[in-house]
């Protein structure tokens, strides 16, 4: 027996969902809910697909995805992917992971930006640009040292 035969559905009683707009550019506290190796669409390719869930703030509960190239015919893609994997592992406190499962359930800070979606539906999507340990914060902008109050201003002489 199918869904509709076993449970009458009335669309007027359920709020419609039309997907989500991408998150604004920014940094979000997240937990890694899933990390798994998957083949790419290109034969012979391998990627690590990481799922993050925002844990706090206005966007709590939203999901972000990060795909890292581990094996690819393009050496530049692999170089970028391994650099991203290094950042991810360091953010999780794991220097030599023995599997994707070791990355799951770690809390990290994820920075995203909106980029054009290359899929047929177009629009914008989130791109993970940085993964850091949760306790890290962006460095403060450099501040010029305070002027010596005892020194006369050059224009006052």
SELOZA-861755 format. One record per residue (C-alpha): residue in three letters; x, y, z. Coordinates in steps of 0.2 Angstrom, whole numbers, plus 5000, padded with zeros to 4 digits. Example, Ala and Ser with C-alpha at 12.3 -4.5 7.8 and 13.67 -1.06 7.14 Angstrom:
2
ALA506249785039
SER506849955036
END
This chain:
157
UNK500050005000
UNK500750174995
UNK500850335005
UNK499250414998
UNK498250255001
UNK498750245019
UNK498750425024
UNK497550555016
UNK498550715012
UNK497850885012
UNK499051015005
UNK497951155013
UNK498451095030
UNK500351095027
UNK501451245024
UNK502251235007
UNK504151225006
UNK505051284990
UNK506751264996
UNK507951375004
UNK508951534999
UNK510751515002
UNK511451585018
UNK512251755018
UNK514151765016
UNK514751745034
UNK515451625047
UNK514351495056
UNK514551375070
UNK514251205064
UNK514351015068
UNK514850895055
UNK513350775053
UNK514050665039
UNK515750645030
UNK515850505016
UNK516950465001
UNK515950464985
UNK516450434967
UNK516350594956
UNK515350604940
UNK517050594931
UNK517550414930
UNK519050374942
UNK518750524953
UNK518450524971
UNK517750654983
UNK517450685001
UNK515650755004
UNK515550835021
UNK513850895028
UNK513751035041
UNK512351085051
UNK512251265058
UNK512151245077
UNK511651425083
UNK510951585077
UNK509651645065
UNK510151495053
UNK510151365066
UNK509751195058
UNK510251245040
UNK511351115031
UNK512851155021
UNK513851045010
UNK515751045005
UNK516450934992
UNK518350904992
UNK519250824977
UNK520350684983
UNK520650594966
UNK520450684950
UNK521350684933
UNK521650864936
UNK523150884948
UNK522651064952
UNK520951004958
UNK521750874969
UNK523050994976
UNK521551114981
UNK520550964988
UNK521950904999
UNK522251085005
UNK520451095010
UNK520550915018
UNK522050975028
UNK521151135034
UNK519651025039
UNK520650895048
UNK521551025058
UNK519951115062
UNK519350945069
UNK520950915079
UNK521350755068
UNK523050765059
UNK523050585052
UNK521250525050
UNK521050345046
UNK519350365038
UNK518050495034
UNK517050435050
UNK518350515061
UNK517850685055
UNK515950665059
UNK515150745075
UNK516550875076
UNK516151055080
UNK516951185068
UNK516751355062
UNK516251365043
UNK516451525032
UNK515351525016
UNK515051645002
UNK513651644989
UNK514251594971
UNK513251554955
UNK512451384954
UNK513051294939
UNK511651174939
UNK510251194926
UNK509051284939
UNK510451424941
UNK510251554955
UNK511551554969
UNK512251424981
UNK513351424996
UNK515251384994
UNK516251335009
UNK517751445009
UNK518551405026
UNK518351285040
UNK519251325056
UNK519151265074
UNK517651325083
UNK518651435095
UNK519551535082
UNK518951705077
UNK519451815063
UNK520951925068
UNK520652095073
UNK521052235060
UNK522752305064
UNK522652465075
UNK523852605073
UNK524752645089
UNK524152795099
UNK525052955096
UNK526153015110
UNK525153145119
UNK526753235125
UNK527353265107
UNK526753425099
UNK525753405083
UNK526853455068
UNK525653585062
UNK525653675079
UNK527353745078
END
